[in-house]
């Protein structure tokens, strides 16, 4: 269980991949008011 282990979190960080052990950060959802302001300007 180390840097070479594809199933561990440390191995995924080292390999630069994602999965169940290392989830990607969810992008912030765009609110309706923010998109309306962009359309006006």
C-alpha positions as a printed Julia matrix, in Angstrom:
41×3 Matrix{Float64}:
   0.0    0.0     0.0
   2.05   2.88   -1.26
   2.79   5.12   -4.21
   2.61   2.23   -6.69
  -0.74   0.91   -5.46
  -3.41   1.95   -7.98
  -6.25   1.32   -5.52
  -4.97   3.53   -2.69
  -5.45   7.28   -2.37
  -1.68   7.85   -2.27
  -1.24   5.77   -5.42
  -3.92   7.76   -7.22
  -2.29  11.07   -6.22
   1.07   9.76   -7.47
  -0.45   8.46  -10.71
  -2.61  11.58  -11.22
  -5.86   9.66  -11.58
  -9.24   9.77   -9.87
 -11.71   7.19   -8.64
 -13.71   6.08   -5.61
 -10.79   6.67   -3.23
  -9.88  10.08   -4.69
 -12.92  12.02   -5.84
 -12.7   15.16   -7.95
 -13.86  18.36   -6.3
 -17.38  19.22   -7.48
 -17.58  22.43   -9.48
 -19.78  25.15   -8.0
 -23.24  25.2    -9.58
 -24.1   28.37  -11.5
 -26.95  30.27   -9.85
 -29.74  31.85  -11.89
 -29.0   35.36  -10.6
 -25.34  35.18  -11.63
 -26.18  34.09  -15.18
 -28.83  36.85  -15.48
 -26.27  39.5   -14.48
 -23.88  38.32  -17.19
 -26.65  38.54  -19.81
 -27.5   42.14  -18.87
 -23.94  43.46  -19.14
